[in-house]
Amino acid sequence: MKILVTGGAGFIGSNFVRHVLAAHPEDSVVNLDKLTYAGNPENLRDVEQDARYRFVKGDICDGTLVRELMAGVDAVVHMAAETHVDKSNLGADEFLRTNVTGTFTLLEAARETRITRFLAVGTDEVYGSLSRGAARELDPLNPSNPYSASKAAADLLARAYWTTHRLPVVITRSSNNFGPYQYPEKVIPLFITNAIEDRPLPLYGDGRNVRDWLYVLDNCAAIDLVLRRGKDGEIYNIGGDNEVENVVLTRQILRLLGKPESLITPVADRPGHDRRYALDSAKIRGLGFRPAHAFPAALAATVDWYRHHEAWWQPIKSGAFKAYYDRQYAPR
Ligand SMILES: NC(=O)c1ccc[n+]([C@@H]2O[C@H](COP(=O)([O-])OP(=O)(O)OC[C@H]3O[C@@H](n4cnc5c(N)ncnc54)[C@H](O)[C@@H]3O)[C@@H](O)[C@H]2O)c1
């Protein structure tokens, strides 16, 4: 299969490209990525020389470019997005442009070029905060922040292209991912790298918010499964069945690094902070998917990865990220 991956230089994208090249020797991948602050060519340095891999720097909102790239592939795996909730709370223009207009541009091009599979990568955040139970695929969407609202819009557009145009769309909605190559604005790599540097870990609110953690390699395997075996027009939740309170997660990270809990520093809560996400993943289990990585071992492997890859995250944390961080977590 020839696959166009969008956003392949980001966290999940780079893990997914590596997964496909390793798991499917007959496949080839074109990676279209704008290389925003979150895209990093270092994430795929190890596959650059693979003849089955090609990188194209460009924007998913560029209709001419995406039509040209789609003409040469069988399937699209669309992951390019603005992804950080806190940034979307500061200003949502880029979120609407990339996540909504970009998805629309890709769907139009896919329709014109008769793509045989269009997989849109979505998020559990579109269901909004749940006080109990777990979201199923056809539950109402109830996004709380500009990021999740833009992702909900993208999902609904993709779904509409199946309903109206019979474009063979499938949608995945995964819970929070963690693992190697995650940009250190997100909580797990932020806390691991801060703890390594003996810096405070800024914990939002009372620390009792719950996320269902999924190891990125499990998400990649699930996306790959839906790409090949998912049914046209269907949505598949991908959860890790690992609901953990943020404060518990924080203590686990500190314990793995042998650092004191005194590094935990409560900060003012994120506005509109969703309390809890949870997914019912029965449908993708029906396709045969089971997460292969237990949470404690995967978290330990992730801590080890950041411990051994300071050369990857140090330049990020000391660059433009620093100004953002200092403003975001400034004492109020
Ligand atoms: N990380 C998670 O926990 C999580 C959970 C559920 C769903 N998702 C979804 O998975 C996808 C990937 O998330 P991630 O965490 O890897 O994100 P990321 O922020 O690490 O990477 C996003 C990538 O998209 C690229 N990009 C951004 N705008 C672009 C544009 N206009 N044109 C081309 N490329 C562009 C960036 O350069 C970057 O490489 C997103 O769609 C996100 O909504 C993420």
Ligand as a Chemical Component Dictionary entry (heavy atoms), coordinates in Angstrom:
data_LIG
# 
_chem_comp.id                   LIG 
_chem_comp.type                 NON-POLYMER 
_chem_comp.pdbx_formal_charge   0 
_chem_comp.three_letter_code    LIG 
# 
loop_
_chem_comp_atom.comp_id 
_chem_comp_atom.atom_id 
_chem_comp_atom.alt_atom_id 
_chem_comp_atom.type_symbol 
_chem_comp_atom.charge 
_chem_comp_atom.model_Cartn_x 
_chem_comp_atom.model_Cartn_y 
_chem_comp_atom.model_Cartn_z 
_chem_comp_atom.pdbx_ordinal 
LIG N1  N1  N 0  -1.064 13.201 21.421 1  
LIG C1  C1  C 0  -2.212 12.700 21.856 2  
LIG O1  O1  O 0  -2.326 12.308 23.031 3  
LIG C2  C2  C 0  -3.382 12.554 20.922 4  
LIG C3  C3  C 0  -4.506 11.864 21.378 5  
LIG C4  C4  C 0  -5.589 11.702 20.512 6  
LIG C5  C5  C 0  -5.519 12.212 19.225 7  
LIG N2  N2  N 1  -4.413 12.905 18.822 8  
LIG C6  C6  C 0  -4.396 13.401 17.438 9  
LIG O2  O2  O 0  -3.331 12.736 16.789 10 
LIG C7  C7  C 0  -2.751 13.580 15.796 11 
LIG C8  C8  C 0  -1.264 13.714 16.034 12 
LIG O3  O3  O 0  -1.060 14.242 17.344 13 
LIG P1  P1  P 0  0.405  14.485 17.916 14 
LIG O4  O4  O 0  0.310  14.483 19.379 15 
LIG O5  O5  O -1 1.364  13.589 17.229 16 
LIG O6  O6  O 0  0.658  15.975 17.420 17 
LIG P2  P2  P 0  2.004  16.829 17.283 18 
LIG O7  O7  O 0  1.632  18.207 17.707 19 
LIG O8  O8  O 0  3.144  16.154 17.954 20 
LIG O9  O9  O 0  2.304  16.801 15.719 21 
LIG C9  C9  C 0  1.505  17.463 14.786 22 
LIG C10 C10 C 0  2.243  17.468 13.459 23 
LIG O10 O10 O 0  1.412  18.107 12.472 24 
LIG C11 C11 C 0  2.228  19.001 11.714 25 
LIG N3  N3  N 0  1.379  20.072 11.196 26 
LIG C12 C12 C 0  0.704  21.018 11.919 27 
LIG N4  N4  N 0  0.036  21.840 11.090 28 
LIG C13 C13 C 0  0.267  21.401 9.829  29 
LIG C14 C14 C 0  -0.176 21.827 8.540  30 
LIG N5  N5  N 0  -0.989 22.890 8.387  31 
LIG N6  N6  N 0  0.231  21.126 7.454  32 
LIG C15 C15 C 0  1.050  20.055 7.593  33 
LIG N7  N7  N 0  1.512  19.625 8.778  34 
LIG C16 C16 C 0  1.116  20.286 9.879  35 
LIG C17 C17 C 0  3.271  19.504 12.699 36 
LIG O11 O11 O 0  4.411  20.046 12.038 37 
LIG C18 C18 C 0  3.576  18.242 13.499 38 
LIG O12 O12 O 0  4.588  17.481 12.883 39 
LIG C19 C19 C 0  -3.510 14.908 15.884 40 
LIG O13 O13 O 0  -4.507 14.907 14.904 41 
LIG C20 C20 C 0  -4.119 14.881 17.278 42 
LIG O14 O14 O 0  -5.290 15.645 17.330 43 
LIG C21 C21 C 0  -3.353 13.085 19.643 44 
# 
loop_
_chem_comp_bond.comp_id 
_chem_comp_bond.atom_id_1 
_chem_comp_bond.atom_id_2 
_chem_comp_bond.value_order 
_chem_comp_bond.pdbx_ordinal 
LIG N1  C1  SING 1  
LIG C1  O1  DOUB 2  
LIG C1  C2  SING 3  
LIG C2  C3  SING 4  
LIG C2  C21 DOUB 5  
LIG C3  C4  DOUB 6  
LIG C4  C5  SING 7  
LIG C5  N2  DOUB 8  
LIG N2  C6  SING 9  
LIG N2  C21 SING 10 
LIG C6  O2  SING 11 
LIG C6  C20 SING 12 
LIG O2  C7  SING 13 
LIG C7  C8  SING 14 
LIG C7  C19 SING 15 
LIG C8  O3  SING 16 
LIG O3  P1  SING 17 
LIG P1  O4  DOUB 18 
LIG P1  O5  SING 19 
LIG P1  O6  SING 20 
LIG O6  P2  SING 21 
LIG P2  O7  DOUB 22 
LIG P2  O8  SING 23 
LIG P2  O9  SING 24 
LIG O9  C9  SING 25 
LIG C9  C10 SING 26 
LIG C10 O10 SING 27 
LIG C10 C18 SING 28 
LIG O10 C11 SING 29 
LIG C11 N3  SING 30 
LIG C11 C17 SING 31 
LIG N3  C12 SING 32 
LIG N3  C16 SING 33 
LIG C12 N4  DOUB 34 
LIG N4  C13 SING 35 
LIG C13 C14 SING 36 
LIG C13 C16 DOUB 37 
LIG C14 N5  SING 38 
LIG C14 N6  DOUB 39 
LIG N6  C15 SING 40 
LIG C15 N7  DOUB 41 
LIG N7  C16 SING 42 
LIG C17 O11 SING 43 
LIG C17 C18 SING 44 
LIG C18 O12 SING 45 
LIG C19 O13 SING 46 
LIG C19 C20 SING 47 
LIG C20 O14 SING 48 
# 
